[in-house]
Amino acid sequence: PDASVLDCAAARAGYLRDVAGFDPTFFGIAPREAVFMDPQHRLLLEVTWEALESALLPPDTLSGTSTGVFVGMCNYDYAQFAANAEGADGYAGIGGAPSIAAGRIAYLLGLTGPAMVLDTACSSSLVAVHLAVRALRAGECTIALAGGVNLTLGTGTTTALEGLQMLSPDGHCKAFDASA
């Protein structure tokens, strides 16, 4: 791989200092289960809670409502780590499963609307929002939580994308731009 592209991508990437930092008991998750939870699931739970607080929607008032959960997610690095981890058990199998992410949120909040995870690569979050709007318009849900997550935890994904010339040489995202 061209080191200059990787260096540029690395310099402009958004890094989280502590993807392991998570309070599982706040979300009613056993610490043993949390060990094998994909950090993307953890982030989704935290950001969902924060979004509800910001919207002045107390999370405990949503239980039993037809609120929908639409999640875009297209990176599964953690599943590979968890499957090969020492002490891996049943939680390792579901902890990294993308399909579980929206269900975790719906289960935590007691939601009865549609709950789905979709992967359309770079457009996953945008498509999640699109589907949420369609579900609202169709009356499939009364409230929709929509968003996405993408944590690249190893260098393999970045190296593969660079090898396919899928990373911007200057490190800038140019979605929907002719120079993308």
N, C-alpha and C positions, 0 to 999 in steps of 0.2 A: 504494500500500500504506500501511497504517496504520503510521507510523514508530514509534509506541510499542510495537507488537507486535514489530516487527523489532528495535528496541533491546533489548527484554526478552529475545527469543530469543538475540540476539547476546551479551548479558550473561551468559546462563546456559549457553551452548553450551560444549562441551569442545573447546578448540583445541590443536593440536599446534604446537609452535614450529618444527619443521623437518621437513616432510613429504618434503623432497628428500633429507634425510640418510639414507644407506643405503650399506652396504659390499657392493657386488655380488660382489666376488671371494670373500667369505666363503661365499656361496651358489653359487659356480661360474658366475656370470652375467657375461658380458662387459660392460664399462662402456658400450659403444655400445648394447647392448640395454637396459641399465638406464635410460638416458636416456628411453626411450619406454615404460618400465614404469609402469603406473598405480601411484601411491603406495599404493593399497589392496592391491595384490599384494605390495608391499614390506613393508607392515605385517603382512600375513598370514604371510609367511615368518618375519619376526622374532618375532612373537608365538607362532607354532607352535614355533619353536626354544626359546623361553623356557618355554613350557608343558611341553615334553618334559623340559627340564632340571629344572623344578620338580617334575615327576612322577617324577624319577629314572629316566627312560627314555632312555638314551643314543641319540641319533638314528641313529647308525650301526648299531645293533642291530636296527632295524626293516626294513632292506632285505630284500625278498623276502617280507615278511609280508603277510597279507591285511588290513592296516590300511586303514580307510576314511577319506576326507576329505569332510566336509560343510560347505559354506560358504554362509552367507547374505550376499547382496550386492545392494544395490538403488540404488546411485548410480553414474552413469557419466560424471561431469563430465570426467574426464581424457581419455577417448576423444575428446571434441570438441576439446580443446586439442591433443592429439597429432596428430590427423588434419590439422590446419591448421598445424602447426609447421614451421618452416624445417628442411629436411633430413629430413623424414619419409620413412621407408622401410618395408620389410616389418615391421620391429619395431614401428612405430607402429600397424600394423593389428592385430597380436596382443597388443601390450603393454597395450592398454586393453580387450581383450576380456574380459568377465566370465567366460566359459566356461573361460578359461585359468587362472584363479586356483587352483582346486583341483588341476588337473593339474600346475601348477608345484610345489606341495607334494609331491604323489605322486611326481613325477619326481625331485625333489631327494632324497627319502628312499628311493626305490626301492620304493614301496608298490604292492601288487597288488590291494587292495580297491577298492570303489567310490569314485569321486571325482566330486563334483558341486557345481555352484554353482546356487543357486536364488534366485529373486526373488519374494517374496510381500509386498513393500513393508515396512512396519514390523515385520512378524512374521518376517522372513527368518531371523534368528538362531535364534529359537525353533523354527521349522519345521526348520532344519538339525539342531538337537539332537534333535527328535522323530524325524526320519528316521534319524539315527545310532543312536538307541536301538532302533528297529525293525530296522535292519540287524544290530545285535549280537544281538538276540533271534532273528532268522531265520538266524543263522549266516553271513551274507554277509560278515562281517568279524570279526576277533578283538579288534581295538582300533579305536576310532573317534576321530578328531579332528574336533570340531565347534565352530563359532563363526560369527562374522560380522564384517563391516567396513562402514563407511559414512562416507566422507569427502566433505563438501560443499566443493568447491574454488572455487566461484564464487557470486556473490550471486543468480544467476538462479533456482536451486532454492528458496532461502529466500523470495525474492519471490513465486514462483509458489505455494508452499505457503501463504504468508500471504494471498495473493489469494483462495485457495479456503477460507480460514478453517480451515486444518488445523494451525495452530500455536496452542499454548496462550497465551492473553493474559497469563498470569502467568509464562510460561516454564518451568513445571513439567510433567513428563511424568506422565500419568495413565492409563497402560495398564490396561485392563480395569476402569476406574472409570466410574461413571455420569456423572461430570462431564467425561469426556474429550471 
